[in-house]
Every structure is written in C-alpha cells, then in structure tokens.
Amino acid sequence: FYASLHLVCFIWFDHFFELQEIIADILKRPFVLMGALTWFSMLPLALTSHNKIIRVLGGKRWQLLHRLVYFSAIAAVLHYFWMKAGKHDFSQPALFGTLVAGLLLYRVVKRWHESRRQPGF
C-alpha cells in the first residue's frame, strides 16, 4: 500500500501523469529505475496474497513466487540508498540495509540449522 502511495505521489506530483516524462526519468536516474523494479516485483505478491489465489496456484508455486520478497527487500534498500547518495546522507539507508541484511541472515542461519536436523543430512 505504502509503495503504491509513493508511486502515485511520484507520478502525480513529480510528473503530473506525463508518461513520456516518467519513462525518461526512469531511464535517466538509476534510483527511479530501481524503485520501479521494486514496485513491479511486489505487485504479483500483493495480487496473490489471498487464500483463494493460493489454492489456485498451489502451495509450492505460491511459495516460489513469493520468494520475490527477497529481491524486493534488497531492491527497496538499494533504491533508497541511491536516492540518498545524491545528498550524501547514508544514515537511514544504512540502518534499513542493516535490518534487511540481519533478517536475511537470520533466515539463512535458521534454514541451515533446520537442514542439519533432517535425517539423512
């Protein structure tokens, strides 16, 4: 929701719905491109988060699709980092990057521990 609100503000306030200007901005500035990629990677996650769609896709395919969340999290931090780089203000992007890295590291360590408990490993 917040990413979509952010996108609407960008389209409306920064470019007043001028598609050519929006595309030119996406191609010109890497952080805008990364923001667009992040939003488009989160869109299928939002559209497939309902129980009925999970049943239609099947659990395994749904889970495979929802691994896009890892790309989305990293891309969002990179988007924010590149945006703040122009102002030489890296404190918040560093904080968010550290949080995302910590959460991803937690997932890796947890999975590694679970795999060691499996018989036959």
C-alpha positions as semicolon CSV with decimal commas, in nm:
position;residue;x (nm);y (nm);z (nm)
1;F;0,000;0,000;0,000
2;Y;0,271;0,247;0,102
3;A;0,481;0,167;-0,203
4;S;0,176;0,228;-0,423
5;L;0,108;0,555;-0,247
6;H;0,472;0,650;-0,301
7;L;0,439;0,564;-0,671
8;V;0,119;0,768;-0,708
9;C;0,290;1,070;-0,549
10;F;0,585;1,029;-0,787
11;I;0,358;1,005;-1,091
12;W;0,126;1,283;-0,983
13;F;0,339;1,540;-0,805
14;D;0,671;1,492;-0,983
15;H;0,541;1,437;-1,337
16;F;0,168;1,517;-1,337
17;F;0,082;1,192;-1,521
18;E;0,307;1,269;-1,822
19;L;0,403;0,919;-1,936
20;Q;0,695;1,033;-2,153
21;E;0,845;1,229;-1,863
22;I;0,801;0,934;-1,628
23;I;0,975;0,696;-1,869
24;A;1,255;0,947;-1,930
25;D;1,304;0,984;-1,554
26;I;1,313;0,607;-1,506
27;L;1,578;0,573;-1,776
28;K;1,780;0,873;-1,655
29;R;1,806;0,806;-1,282
30;P;1,907;0,462;-1,151
31;F;1,726;0,501;-0,820
32;V;1,397;0,567;-1,000
33;L;1,452;0,257;-1,215
34;M;1,523;0,052;-0,903
35;G;1,209;0,190;-0,738
36;A;1,002;0,090;-1,043
37;L;1,156;-0,259;-1,044
38;T;1,085;-0,290;-0,673
39;W;0,721;-0,190;-0,714
40;F;0,671;-0,426;-1,009
41;S;0,831;-0,711;-0,813
42;M;0,590;-0,652;-0,524
43;L;0,281;-0,633;-0,745
44;P;0,246;-1,010;-0,803
45;L;0,299;-1,066;-0,431
46;A;0,010;-0,836;-0,346
47;L;-0,213;-0,985;-0,615
48;T;-0,154;-1,343;-0,500
49;S;-0,181;-1,298;-0,125
50;H;-0,541;-1,411;-0,094
51;N;-0,638;-1,761;0,017
52;K;-0,836;-1,835;-0,299
53;I;-0,541;-1,750;-0,522
54;I;-0,307;-1,954;-0,302
55;R;-0,535;-2,254;-0,357
56;V;-0,546;-2,191;-0,732
57;L;-0,168;-2,160;-0,761
58;G;-0,092;-2,441;-0,521
59;G;0,129;-2,403;-0,218
60;K;0,461;-2,481;-0,386
61;R;0,412;-2,243;-0,680
62;W;0,279;-1,973;-0,449
63;Q;0,580;-2,013;-0,222
64;L;0,819;-2,000;-0,518
65;L;0,654;-1,680;-0,644
66;H;0,665;-1,521;-0,300
67;R;1,039;-1,562;-0,284
68;L;1,037;-1,240;-0,486
69;V;1,009;-1,071;-0,148
70;Y;1,385;-1,118;-0,102
71;F;1,458;-0,930;-0,425
72;S;1,201;-0,666;-0,333
73;A;1,358;-0,600;0,006
74;I;1,710;-0,569;-0,133
75;A;1,592;-0,357;-0,428
76;A;1,399;-0,123;-0,195
77;V;1,710;-0,064;0,017
78;L;1,917;-0,005;-0,297
79;H;1,651;0,238;-0,427
80;Y;1,666;0,433;-0,102
81;F;2,046;0,420;-0,085
82;W;2,086;0,556;-0,440
83;M;1,828;0,827;-0,375
84;K;2,010;0,945;-0,062
85;A;2,353;0,916;-0,230
86;G;2,288;1,239;-0,418
87;K;2,253;1,415;-0,085
88;H;2,539;1,223;0,083
89;D;2,302;1,111;0,357
90;F;2,350;0,739;0,414
91;S;2,234;0,704;0,775
92;Q;1,879;0,579;0,713
93;P;1,964;0,361;0,411
94;A;2,244;0,205;0,618
95;L;2,001;0,135;0,900
96;F;1,743;-0,022;0,668
97;G;2,014;-0,215;0,484
98;T;2,145;-0,349;0,813
99;L;1,794;-0,454;0,919
100;V;1,728;-0,630;0,588
101;A;2,070;-0,798;0,595
102;G;2,010;-0,911;0,953
103;L;1,670;-1,056;0,869
104;L;1,807;-1,234;0,561
105;L;2,099;-1,369;0,762
106;Y;1,855;-1,495;1,026
107;R;1,662;-1,682;0,755
108;V;1,981;-1,841;0,619
109;V;2,103;-1,950;0,963
110;K;1,758;-2,084;1,057
111;R;1,735;-2,287;0,735
112;W;2,088;-2,417;0,784
113;H;2,004;-2,534;1,136
114;E;1,683;-2,697;1,015
115;S;1,867;-2,882;0,738
116;R;2,118;-3,020;0,988
117;R;1,834;-3,172;1,195
118;Q;1,688;-3,355;0,895
119;P;1,765;-3,728;0,888
120;G;2,000;-3,820;0,607
121;F;2,184;-3,486;0,600
